[in-house]
Amino acid sequence: MSAVDVHSHFFPEAFLRKVEQEGAPHGAGVRRDGALPTLFMPGHPPVPLFPEFVDLSARLAYLDARGIAVQALSLSPPMVYWAPPRLGAELARTFNDGIAEVCRTYADRFVGLATLPMQDVEAALRETERAVRELGMRGLYLATSVNGRYLDDPTFEPVWQMAAELEVPVFVHPTTYMGEDVLGRFHLFNTIGFPTETAALVGRLIYSGLLDRHPGVRVVLAHGGGVFPFLLGRLDHAHRSRQELQDAAPRPPSGYLDHFYFDTVVHGDGALAYVVRTVGVHRMVLGSDAPYDMADDDPVGRVQRLGLAEAQERAVLAETARGLLRLDGQGGQKP
């Protein structure tokens, strides 16, 4: 058992208590009148708090059953962006403290990705420095947009700059924003909206010039990068054909792949094989999306079914993530 899972979600009890105590005026809370407590946050369906979301013994059993040695723990959209700035900063601090405690207790099994109160960039910068330098968080965890503003917005550039300076990756998870009127039924916000949101953000990060200004930025993309790998040829063709795109970015989108890592949560062996072939084995990291109902229940097996060479399989299952998250005490990989 050696696999490293970069994409999972967990709710520390102190975080849930704070949401329960202070979230109601903002449409958030924890309902405890059913068989399971249920977390409510604006902009996301209710989350039944199965034991794997909140109980470490249940989570460890989940990992052991799937051959996962180390897992990165993070919040999930809508993050803490729904809260006013003061409460958002307190929620982020509470979440990060809770995850850091888990990582201290089970240092060989878990690492943390820090949540930030991005609705207040100065508070986000303070929490970034605290979470990385004091708590030992191995990366930052952001949603693709913050109350309607995508992460390429100049307001957020100091956070990207600090991430590059601290040499920590930024894991980006899609959230519901684009096309809500079209995708509001049949779970389409997730199955179609999330992959599209991720691709849109990648394009914006490239053409905003942010990656050229901050060459040390490393971004981990959820769900195999969404539809971005499948659109890469089209994006490169547009760059060759459109002068305004050449003016905005000196390289075609494929020329920026070294800034990105792609998790394996695509729910199809053929789709995963395509992503690996398109972006390269050393840009892939294992993900589970556990324990949501959209999790890949056998992420290690899915990688093993690809028929990769032994060294390539090791890279996807563990080695690239170990370097990215500095699990061996080394500095993180750089583009």
Secondary structure, DSSP 8 states (H G I E B T S, - for coil): --EEE--BB---HHHHHHHHHH-GGGT-EEE-SSSS-EEE-TTS--EE--HHHH-HHHHHHHHHHHTEEEEEEB--TTTTTTS-HHHHHHHHHHHHHHHHHHHHHTTTTEEEEEE--TTSHHHHHHHHHIIIIIT---EEEEESEETTEETTSGGGHHHHHHHHHHT--EEEE--S-TTHHHHSSTTHIIIIIHHHHHHHHHHHHHHTTHHHH-TT--EEESGGGTTHHHHHHHHHHHHHH-HHHHHH-SS-GGGGGGGEEEES--S-HHHHHHHHHHH-GGGEE----BTSTTS-S-HHHHHHTT---HHHHHIIIIIHHHHHTTTTSS-----
